[in-house]
Amino acid sequence: MGSVAWLGAQFQSCFRQAALDLNYYNCLLDSGAFSSSTCEFACDIQSSNSACCHAVANASQCIASESTRSCKELFDSHLELIMPCNTMSESTIGAIVLTLIAFVMVVVLILILQRQQRAVGKNLPRWARFLSQIQILVWKNLQLSRQHIFRTVIECILPLLFIIILVVLSNLPYLKATLTALVQKQNCKDTKSCSLALINTCEANLPDIFLEGKPSNTATSFYTSGEPVFGMYFLLIYLRFIPSLTSKIVVEKEKRLAEGMKMMGLYDTALTWSWYITGLIQCTPVAIFIAVELKYGNVFPMADLALLYLFFASFGLAIISYSVLISVFFSKSKTAAIASVLVWVMGYLPYYGVEYEENSRKFAASLCAPAAFAHGIQSLVQQAQLGTSVYYTIAKTVVSSEITIGNMSWMLLLDSILMAIASWYLQQVLPQEYGVQKPWYFIFQRSYWQQTTTSVQTNDDGTILPSDIYLNDTSAEAQPNVEPPTQELRVKQEKGECIQICGLRKTFNTEDGEK
């Protein structure tokens, strides 16, 4: 880019004027910012550490004369840019914090479950039974995966194999930029001659130093021509997860397993959470390996490893939420598997619709998870086109965009939450083969949030007193799970021609107490 070449020429021009202020330039070269043999920068954005911070601080403390004031300002401003301290972006910090929170939650849940297992035979609170159900369901899901171990391994290995193809292409010899051999500092006898020799070396090498990391024409062509299809390529390598997970969820409905477990006291939310945890157990290692391959395989060498992991982990979570959502609409596993793939691929189309639009529309389109994923991949490809090392550091200041991999990671997390809420709501209001359908406005009813229980009244000897609660209050809100008596039954009751059974029940002694 022109700005990189211009900056190299400016540095070279300043070193040509070194004779006007030798004290300043000697101090600058002794700061640790430059190599003592070729005048290369001591570190760059890929190898930033505390030594970089000290070198930049030492260079900024060098005193320049009035004639070299402009050159000092040039050095101070750009050395801090080229040799950044070892700081992390907000998105990187967010990725690390989220991972730590998830890890702590897993450890706490394991400890709670171990403590709960030692309390078998005691009456357990609702939350303990809920966690126990999740543990059993996750174990069940993993056992089912072991029965189809070959299919499970293929689902995990296939994305990694497709990434290896990109790694091979990006590391072909012709993709690497060649840097002209730098001039070495000549041998010197005293301090003054050594300083002058290094100044002359800097003057000769700086234009080439600023081109270090510039992508070759072949590399530029590879990323530029592949940019329109990179998003679809990554989408397809994850495609096998969707029909697999969707069919596993729906097959429990198809074989009436889910309804049978609910009849035995299973919480609906426990069933949903178990699929989220099972999916994350499978997707998280894949996200880690893909991030490592892309970063250290030089496909996206300048991308942050933590952000790459967050991006692909968020995409895996979005796939799980989508599978749970789409499973609400189907009761046949094969139909659900086919439809889930078609709808998911159609979700990629908004990306093409806003590809050349303003950022606000791109963020709006990113409410569709495949489009958000495509925008994130596009950001990575555009970043790779800027090269590496010093060249990338300067070039990225010219090209900036709000559509970054960090922003798209948060959009994918938002999409996952929205799809999870939508699936929970639709499970309540859509007609199902089993269960009671709720009205669309059930979330605004007080009876839903404040569950009431009917108490059974007994005599002193323990016999149950008859109750007319079902006849006196027959509103759907008061007794949503009890069929109200018809007018014909009311007439028969008044004439004494019907039998009313009150408080009929059977109790079972279980490990959770009497039920």
Secondary structure, 3 states (H helix, E strand, C coil): CHHHHHHHHHHHHHHHCHHHCHHHHHHHHHCCCECCCCCCECCCCCCCCHHHHHHHHHHHCCCCCHHHHHHHHHHHHHHHHHCCCCCCCHHHHHHHHHHHHHHHHHHHHHHHHHHHHCCCCCCCCHHHHHHHHHHHHHHHHHHHHHHCHHHHHHHHHHHHHHHHHHHHHHCCHHHCCCCCCCCCCCCCCCHHHHHHHHHHHHHHHHHHHCCCCCCCHHHHHHHHHHHHHHHHHHHHHCCCHHHHHHHHHHHHHHCCHHHHHHHCCCCHHHHHHHHHHHHHHHHHHHHHHHHHHHHHCCCCCCCCHHHHHHHHHHHHHHHHHHHHHHHCCCCCHHHHHHHHHHHHHHCCHHHHHCCCCCHHHHHHHCCCHHHHHHHHHHHHHHHHCCCCHHHHHHHHHHCCCCCCHHHHHHHHHHHHHHHHHHHHHHHHHCCCCCCCCCCCCHHHCHHHHCCCCCCCCECCCCCECCCCHHHHCCCCCCCCCCCCCCHHHHHHHHHCCCCCCCCCCCCCEECCEEC
